[in-house]
Amino acid sequence: MSAYQDIYLDLPSRVSEVWKRTKTHPDNESKDLSATAMLMAAAAGLAMPWESLRDVGIGNGSDWNAHPSFANGNQKHYQAVLKSCSAFLAQKISDTESLKTISFQHCQNQIEIRDVAEYGQSGKTQKHTVRCAVRVIRNALAHNNIVAFGPNPEQIEKIGFFSENRIGSGCVSTIHGYLVLTITTESFAAFLDAWFLSLLPTKS
């Protein structure tokens, strides 16, 4: 039995493997649970390592080995992953194939979120980076801010993620409406594949 050695690759790589097996062997039952499996993969493989992957500077300090989640971790490997992730997150949403058709909207009131998520128009993403999209998805997964839509209750075709749009930082920040990101399940599956691939450092 192997043990987890680090937070940035061990769990996400295993989650990625589970996700691949789920896609390869779809549920034979009448109820399609593929969207649920996809959200589980995103929660464990995207939201959880996000805290350790969002800033390139993490892991450079003298306390590298002090953090229990990095026990026996390979710092060189980690720095390579950080650079790979940084490049992935810095891409414009409009230049990222799996995100090209998303709807990325802003609304003022919580009561508007479902309609904005379901009927919002795609586009208006030229100024936003993948980092911004991942931040909304991560926050939505952490706080269960998710709405789903489909032709019937048993089939999900697109998922809406929403997050508070805060101005300022810390305790003095204030809510300035909500960011709402809607993506088809097909596109989100492709995005997850790209995310897991970005966690693998490029070979030198």
Secondary structure, DSSP 8 states (H G I E B T S, - for coil): ------TTTHHHHHHHHHHHHHHHS---SSS--HHHHHHHHHIIIIIHHHHHHS-TTTT-STTGGGSGGGTT--HHHHHHHHHHHHHHHHSBGGG-GGGTT-EEEEESSGGGHHHHHHH--SB--TT-BHHHHHHHHHHHHHHT-EEEE-SBTTB--EEEEEEEEEESSGGG-EEEEEEEEEEEHHHHHHHHHHHHHHTS----
